[in-house]
Amino acid sequence: MAYNEIPARQEAGASPDVLVVGGGPAGSTISTLLAERGYDVVLLEKSHHPRFHIGESLLPMNLPLFDRLGVSEQVASIGMIKYGAEFVSPDHDETSLFEFGQALDKSFPYSYEVRRSELDEILFKNAIAKGARAHEGCDVKRIEFPPGARARVVSQLEDGQIREWHPRFVVDASGRDTLLANQFGIKRRNRKHASASVFGHFTGAERRTGNQEGNISLFWFEHGWFWYIPLRDGSVSVGVVCWPYYMKSRKTGVEQFFFDTIALCPPLAARLQAAKLVSPVTATGNFSYASERCSGPKHIMIGDAFAFIDPVFSSGVLLAMNSAFSGADAVDECLKNPATATRTLKEFDQTSRYGLKIFSWIIYRMTTPAMRNMFMRPSNKFRLQETLLSVLAGDLYRDTPIRSRLLIFKIVYYLMSIRMLGKSYGAWRRRKHSIKNIAFESTAP
Ligand SMILES: Cc1cc2nc3c(=O)[nH]c(=O)nc-3n(C[C@H](O)[C@H](O)[C@H](O)COP(=O)(O)OP(=O)(O)OC[C@H]3O[C@@H](n4cnc5c(N)ncnc54)[C@H](O)[C@@H]3O)c2cc1C
């Protein structure tokens, strides 16, 4: 029987102020913040924590957010301290080390690498502790917004039962499932950037020592880039993000393809020489997208439910949590002053796009020789390196003078590109070719 043919169960408590779909970092954060403000919040999660999730490297600016949620100590107890990022390029002899302590604001010198199963469980349990009514194993199937009435949310429990909810406001934090964007047909693939990923976990890999042990390493190679994230239990998370044309060339199983791809990047292969794969290898299809809008009458979309960009700067969890903080203010304001909701949601839309735009501007230019040089031979003339570090730290939302500094960064980038015009044009053509023919879809291991 299809879920929409099963009679729905109505229970006491089925009409909360706010219903949040998805208990990842975005959904748990906004549930915590709204419950703290006294709202009756229902949080629905289709799986059960702890559950696996990729995306293990955090940014320094996650830390003040953990503080405000009251989970700093818990996160510290599961995290591997990350002081910076190492970049390795096939076109440069030296590796390049970025340390967050050298950013424009030097007071947030580190972040963490975490197992997301652990981090997400901490955030989810915190939402419950702060008063949100959470239900796991509850899959939201459809949301309707009848004019002049409360929203109607249809969910299905694991035993097949249907439950209906009638909240005043809905927050879609369903991650890459993009529940509302799919339902409305407004999800758009990012035409300027397309990639796919394959990843797994290893033990016995070569790790850095001392303060550098927890640093993320990023290795560029011909078809994209690899991450190498050391975790607290001694294992490392390794993944490749590559262009779809390369993924389409796969003729073997995903695991063999992963190993063959690692072999194309000798510095990474050297670190994994004695390593043993201890997880299934997972592939995920082309994943850069955005929804046309992130709000509408009685609803907002936050985190990956709105947009997803290439994870090269480990920005996903920070952007998701930030959108939950600004989303909480927007929902609060809409519920208190429905007459000004349109304006409130417009401002929320602008805030949501702001961080995405800054990261995307650099990501789209990452393959150009000028940007590569700015990463691999960083200079602090005009405070360029400090500026880049502030972006890498996620310091986009505070008083740090990031906008004016970024303007200078962009001018220098364009001047350098003009100086290397021939090479820049070649890189532009290669990138255009790489983006073409995007057809890779999600694959099971
Ligand atoms: C290959 C790859 C590497 C990445 N690396 C990093 C990294 O190093 N650092 C980083 O910060 N980010 C990284 N990210 C991005 C990061 O994982 C996401 O940006 C982040 O998880 C977004 O949080 P979220 O809460 O929006 O979504 P999610 O964390 O995906 O949470 C969404 C939740 O909603 C639930 N859900 C979905 N649909 C429904 C439904 N219908 N009903 C009920 N529940 C539902 C899901 O089960 C899930 O628990 C990476 C992503 C990828 C793909």
The ligand as a Tripos MOL2 file, in Angstrom:
@<TRIPOS>MOLECULE
LIG
   53    58     1     0     0
SMALL
NO_CHARGES

@<TRIPOS>ATOM
      1 C1         31.9170   13.9940   -0.0760 C.3       1 LIG1
      2 C2         31.5700   15.0310    0.9370 C.ar      1 LIG1
      3 C3         32.5560   15.5190    1.8060 C.ar      1 LIG1
      4 C4         32.2380   16.5010    2.7560 C.ar      1 LIG1
      5 N1         33.2050   16.9810    3.6040 N.ar      1 LIG1
      6 C5         32.8950   17.9270    4.5080 C.ar      1 LIG1
      7 C6         33.8560   18.3820    5.4680 C.ar      1 LIG1
      8 O1         34.9840   17.9070    5.5240 O.2       1 LIG1
      9 N2         33.4790   19.3470    6.3440 N.ar      1 LIG1
     10 C7         32.2220   19.8690    6.3400 C.ar      1 LIG1
     11 O2         31.9400   20.7640    7.1460 O.2       1 LIG1
     12 N3         31.2920   19.4420    5.4760 N.ar      1 LIG1
     13 C8         31.5900   18.4870    4.5810 C.ar      1 LIG1
     14 N4         30.6270   18.0290    3.7420 N.ar      1 LIG1
     15 C9         29.3060   18.6530    3.7850 C.3       1 LIG1
     16 C10        28.5240   18.2660    5.0390 C.3       1 LIG1
     17 O3         28.4960   16.8820    5.1760 O.3       1 LIG1
     18 C11        27.1180   18.8430    4.9430 C.3       1 LIG1
     19 O4         27.1970   20.1580    4.4480 O.3       1 LIG1
     20 C12        26.3930   18.8420    6.2890 C.3       1 LIG1
     21 O5         26.1850   17.5410    6.7390 O.3       1 LIG1
     22 C13        25.0530   19.5710    6.1600 C.3       1 LIG1
     23 O6         24.2860   19.4240    7.3320 O.3       1 LIG1
     24 P1         22.6900   19.3610    7.2250 P.3       1 LIG1
     25 O7         22.1990   19.2990    8.6330 O.co2     1 LIG1
     26 O8         22.2040   20.4170    6.3300 O.co2     1 LIG1
     27 O9         22.3810   17.9920    6.4820 O.3       1 LIG1
     28 P2         22.6760   16.4970    6.9420 P.3       1 LIG1
     29 O10        23.8370   16.4580    7.8420 O.co2     1 LIG1
     30 O11        22.7250   15.6740    5.7270 O.co2     1 LIG1
     31 O12        21.4030   16.0950    7.7910 O.3       1 LIG1
     32 C14        20.1470   15.8910    7.1850 C.3       1 LIG1
     33 C15        19.3660   14.8990    8.0370 C.3       1 LIG1
     34 O13        18.0300   14.8440    7.5500 O.3       1 LIG1
     35 C16        17.5720   13.5100    7.5810 C.3       1 LIG1
     36 N5         16.4980   13.4200    6.5980 N.ar      1 LIG1
     37 C17        16.6010   13.5370    5.2540 C.ar      1 LIG1
     38 N6         15.3890   13.4430    4.6700 N.ar      1 LIG1
     39 C18        14.4860   13.2620    5.6710 C.ar      1 LIG1
     40 C19        13.0860   13.0930    5.7020 C.ar      1 LIG1
     41 N7         12.3580   13.0820    4.5820 N.pl3     1 LIG1
     42 N8         12.4850   12.9160    6.9010 N.ar      1 LIG1
     43 C20        13.2060   12.9180    8.0460 C.ar      1 LIG1
     44 N9         14.5520   13.0680    8.0760 N.ar      1 LIG1
     45 C21        15.1890   13.2550    6.9100 C.ar      1 LIG1
     46 C22        18.8100   12.7010    7.2270 C.3       1 LIG1
     47 O14        18.7050   11.3590    7.6790 O.3       1 LIG1
     48 C23        19.9140   13.4780    7.9390 C.3       1 LIG1
     49 O15        20.1470   12.9900    9.2510 O.3       1 LIG1
     50 C24        30.9150   17.0150    2.8250 C.ar      1 LIG1
     51 C25        29.9390   16.5010    1.9910 C.ar      1 LIG1
     52 C26        30.2450   15.5210    1.0470 C.ar      1 LIG1
     53 C27        29.1630   14.9930    0.1480 C.3       1 LIG1
@<TRIPOS>BOND
     1     1     2 1
     2     2     3 ar
     3     2    52 ar
     4     3     4 ar
     5     4     5 ar
     6     4    50 ar
     7     5     6 ar
     8     6     7 ar
     9     6    13 1
    10     7     8 2
    11     7     9 ar
    12     9    10 ar
    13    10    11 2
    14    10    12 ar
    15    12    13 ar
    16    13    14 ar
    17    14    15 1
    18    14    50 ar
    19    15    16 1
    20    16    17 1
    21    16    18 1
    22    18    19 1
    23    18    20 1
    24    20    21 1
    25    20    22 1
    26    22    23 1
    27    23    24 1
    28    24    25 2
    29    24    26 1
    30    24    27 1
    31    27    28 1
    32    28    29 2
    33    28    30 1
    34    28    31 1
    35    31    32 1
    36    32    33 1
    37    33    34 1
    38    33    48 1
    39    34    35 1
    40    35    36 1
    41    35    46 1
    42    36    37 ar
    43    36    45 ar
    44    37    38 ar
    45    38    39 ar
    46    39    40 ar
    47    39    45 ar
    48    40    41 1
    49    40    42 ar
    50    42    43 ar
    51    43    44 ar
    52    44    45 ar
    53    46    47 1
    54    46    48 1
    55    48    49 1
    56    50    51 ar
    57    51    52 ar
    58    52    53 1
@<TRIPOS>SUBSTRUCTURE
     1 LIG1         1 GROUP 0 **** ****
